[in-house]
Amino acid sequence: MPARHAPRLTPIGPRSSERNPPLALATMRGRQRAKIREFRDALAAAGLPTLDKQAAVLMLSRSTTWNLLKGKHKGSGISAAIINRMPQAPGLPPRVRATILQYVAEKTAGLFGDSELRLRKFTAQLSVSVLGHAAHAGMNRQKRSPAQRDTGACDASASPREGNHASHK
């Protein structure tokens, strides 16, 4: 009797490299790295300059925090498991929370060059709470002026909500 193997997942749409030319894909990955740098900068601006303090506020181990902030993760970006843990941290500064949720909104919108299959898997692994807040963060980001986006400032209508994300678990 022949050996049975698990069924192989086949992508429904074109591969990322087929859908996005190499130059466009490099630009998209650069955008992802820039968003992660923005996340690191938001932590520093919140008065969390050391790795120990950053890890504590994110509720992550030191090594995970180091790899995340130094860009040592794979090209696929921050995993859904890590993203699910961070917004639940009670002491997370609002700007850091907003940056995480903007990252999720941009990643689920396909702005970082991931294939449709990878995006479906990523989205399926995110918690409902994170997805809901990320959709809201994505809408707020679109409402802001370019000057506000550069400084990380939010609309007045978005500011009161940012601090309340922990209460909506």
C-alpha positions as CSV (number, residue, x, y, z in Angstrom):
1,M,0.0,0.0,0.0
2,P,1.5,3.4,-0.9
3,A,2.4,5.8,1.8
4,R,-0.2,8.5,2.4
5,H,0.9,12.1,2.7
6,A,-1.0,15.1,4.0
7,P,-2.7,17.1,1.3
8,R,-0.6,20.0,0.1
9,L,-1.9,23.5,0.3
10,T,-2.0,25.2,-3.1
11,P,-2.3,28.9,-3.4
12,I,-5.5,30.1,-5.0
13,G,-4.1,33.3,-6.4
14,P,-0.7,34.0,-8.0
15,R,2.4,33.9,-5.9
16,S,3.6,37.1,-4.4
17,S,6.5,37.2,-6.8
18,E,4.1,36.7,-9.8
19,R,1.7,39.3,-8.6
20,N,4.2,41.9,-7.6
21,P,7.3,42.5,-9.7
22,P,10.6,42.2,-7.7
23,L,11.0,46.0,-7.5
24,A,7.5,46.5,-6.2
25,L,7.9,43.7,-3.7
26,A,11.2,45.2,-2.4
27,T,9.4,48.5,-2.0
28,M,6.5,46.8,-0.1
29,R,9.0,45.0,2.2
30,G,10.8,48.3,2.8
31,R,7.4,49.8,3.8
32,Q,7.0,46.9,6.3
33,R,10.5,47.6,7.8
34,A,9.7,51.3,8.0
35,K,6.5,50.5,10.0
36,I,8.4,48.3,12.4
37,R,11.0,51.1,12.8
38,E,8.0,53.4,13.6
39,F,6.9,51.0,16.2
40,R,10.4,51.0,17.8
41,D,10.5,54.9,17.7
42,A,7.0,55.0,19.4
43,L,8.4,52.9,22.2
44,A,11.4,55.2,22.7
45,A,9.1,58.3,22.5
46,A,6.9,56.8,25.2
47,G,9.9,56.9,27.6
48,L,10.9,53.2,27.2
49,P,14.5,53.4,26.0
50,T,15.8,50.1,27.4
51,L,15.1,46.6,26.2
52,D,13.9,45.5,29.6
53,K,11.3,48.2,29.9
54,Q,10.1,47.6,26.3
55,A,9.8,43.9,26.8
56,A,7.9,44.4,30.0
57,V,5.4,46.8,28.5
58,L,4.8,44.6,25.5
59,M,4.4,41.5,27.6
60,L,7.1,39.7,25.5
61,S,10.3,38.0,26.4
62,R,13.5,40.0,26.0
63,S,14.7,37.9,23.1
64,T,11.4,38.2,21.2
65,T,11.4,42.0,21.8
66,W,15.0,42.2,20.6
67,N,14.3,40.3,17.4
68,L,11.2,42.3,16.7
69,L,12.7,45.7,17.2
70,K,16.0,44.9,15.4
71,G,14.3,43.6,12.4
72,K,15.7,40.0,12.9
73,H,12.3,38.5,12.0
74,K,11.7,36.8,8.7
75,G,10.5,38.7,5.6
76,S,7.0,37.8,6.6
77,G,7.0,40.4,9.4
78,I,5.6,40.1,12.9
79,S,3.6,36.9,13.5
80,A,-0.1,37.0,14.4
81,A,0.7,35.3,17.7
82,I,3.0,38.1,18.8
83,I,0.5,40.8,17.6
84,N,-2.3,39.1,19.5
85,R,-0.3,39.4,22.8
86,M,0.9,43.0,22.5
87,P,-2.4,45.0,22.5
88,Q,-3.5,43.2,25.6
89,A,-0.6,44.6,27.6
90,P,-2.2,46.9,30.3
91,G,0.6,49.5,30.3
92,L,1.0,49.8,26.6
93,P,1.2,53.5,25.6
94,P,-1.6,54.7,23.2
95,R,0.9,55.7,20.4
96,V,2.5,52.2,20.5
97,R,-0.9,50.5,20.5
98,A,-2.0,52.7,17.5
99,T,1.2,51.8,15.6
100,I,0.7,48.1,16.2
101,L,-2.9,48.3,15.0
102,Q,-1.9,50.4,11.9
103,Y,0.7,47.7,11.1
104,V,-2.1,45.1,11.2
105,A,-4.4,47.2,9.1
106,E,-1.7,47.7,6.4
107,K,-0.6,44.1,6.5
108,T,-4.2,42.7,6.2
109,A,-4.7,45.2,3.3
110,G,-1.8,43.5,1.4
111,L,0.5,46.6,1.5
112,F,3.6,44.5,2.5
113,G,3.6,42.2,-0.6
114,D,2.3,39.0,1.0
115,S,0.5,36.5,-1.1
116,E,-3.3,36.0,-0.8
117,L,-2.8,32.7,0.9
118,R,-0.4,34.1,3.5
119,L,-2.8,37.0,4.2
120,R,-5.7,34.6,4.7
121,K,-3.6,32.6,7.1
122,F,-2.4,35.7,9.0
123,T,-5.9,37.1,9.3
124,A,-7.3,33.8,10.4
125,Q,-4.8,33.7,13.3
126,L,-5.5,37.2,14.5
127,S,-8.0,37.7,17.4
128,V,-11.3,39.3,16.6
129,S,-10.5,42.1,19.0
130,V,-7.2,42.9,17.2
131,L,-8.9,42.8,13.8
132,G,-11.7,45.1,14.9
133,H,-9.4,47.7,16.4
134,A,-7.0,47.4,13.4
135,A,-9.9,48.1,11.0
136,H,-10.7,51.2,13.1
137,A,-7.0,52.3,13.2
138,G,-6.8,51.8,9.4
139,M,-9.8,54.1,8.9
140,N,-8.4,56.7,11.3
141,R,-5.1,56.7,9.4
142,Q,-6.9,57.4,6.2
143,K,-8.6,60.4,7.8
144,R,-5.4,62.1,8.9
145,S,-3.6,64.7,6.9
146,P,0.0,63.9,5.6
147,A,1.5,66.2,8.3
148,Q,-0.4,64.3,11.0
149,R,0.8,61.0,9.6
150,D,4.4,62.1,9.7
151,T,4.2,63.2,13.3
152,G,2.1,60.3,14.5
153,A,-0.7,62.6,15.6
154,C,-4.3,61.4,15.4
155,D,-7.6,63.1,14.7
156,A,-9.4,64.5,17.7
157,S,-12.1,62.0,17.1
158,A,-9.6,59.1,17.3
159,S,-7.7,60.2,20.4
160,P,-10.2,59.4,23.1
161,R,-10.7,55.9,21.8
162,E,-7.0,55.0,21.7
163,G,-6.6,54.8,25.4
164,N,-9.7,52.6,25.8
165,H,-8.5,49.6,23.7
166,A,-7.5,47.6,26.8
167,S,-11.1,47.9,28.1
168,H,-12.6,46.3,24.9
169,K,-10.9,42.9,25.3
